[in-house]
Amino acid sequence: MARKKRRADGRVEAKVTLEDGTRRSVYGKNEAELRKNKEEILRRDQLGMPLNDVSMTLTELTQQWLDDKKFSWKPKTYQTNYERMFNYVLPIIGHIDIHKLKVPHVDKLKRELLNQGLAPTTANSCKRALNGVLEWAIDREFIIKNVAAKSDYVKVPKKSVVPRDMQYLNDFRDAVRHHRWAALFILQTFTAMRHEDILGMQWSDIDFDTKTITAPNTLQRLTAKTATAYQVQGGWFSSDAKSKSGTERVWAMVDPDLILHLRQLKEVQEAQQEHCKVNGVIWSSQLKYKEGDLDPKGNVIDGKSELIGQLYPEWTETSDLIFTREDGNPLHQATVLHTMKKLLKDAGVDYVNMHGLRKAVPTVLAAMGVPQTTTAKILGHSQVSLTNDIYTQVHNDSVTEALKNLV
């Protein structure tokens, strides 16, 4: 072993020679730890095991994984995986050294998540996130095996789903028809757009002359942590559709009522913009800072900040949005769902969320005999199997009619 030196961070560093003749740095907080790490490096080298980071907790590994994936993931993917790991996985097994992580630890993770009252699908999502962390660690030669892959997924009970029909879509439209966001809700029953697509729609996506809508960008609300990681001011992120098929979609506005609702909404929005102008208010810039938001430099605001209660600086990326609050700022998905739920309840119509409504469209089209390839195009799916296996539900009446052909 060559001479040792003390680093600026206080650790002791030395070099060891591996079996292939290469030299490698070894570190330790003191002489004893340095000697221990040297012996471990040489042992692992002799056994052909990965040499990187002899000691690292799962939490430390996860942070490195996220830091790396930030450059290839969209912000929402980063946010989802961050929340699964830091909210659920790491509080239970994050303290364990990655080289000591075993299959029973992963089994314990699933049990504890279920004992907390979380759904089996949530436990499986957390296992998938953990699996991604460990696969990445194998590629970086931090570990030699993925223990999460050896642990089974939790069995998910199949829910009894009532397929929606054309009558339901008509009842749904009647229930929301007189609300100021009627165009938003009715549009979903014709296009089966994802909620983030509809909320990201801009007036430039609509051509009233040809009565068509082109695929909009998605608009997603980010947490302060994700917004900081991606340097997104204001917490809203706009991006292309999930797939190439999604970006190539064009819908015909076949319903005269939908066109009428959109035209009326545009008139209302122009009046709101004029009201803001008269009162010296900048349209689409009136979000107020609160604890947890980002300041202009991208730092998270604490509860003592003087910025709390002050207005965000001008932000014009949302100025052309179709569906906004009265001041032009983006609608939050939770607000939309809450409103839709109340409208349906008041009208005595069964509640279905935006994703359930997205599934209702292909189900109705299938009952009408529309080819699956056409339905897949409407939904923006690149594979027809996805449309058929997950999104299309079969009515019992359709099954009965099919069986009559055997008589």
Summary of the structure (lengths in Angstrom):
residues: 407
radius of gyration: 27.2
end to end distance: 86.6
largest distance: 90.3
contacts: 1161
relative contact order: 0.09
helix: 50%
strand: 10%
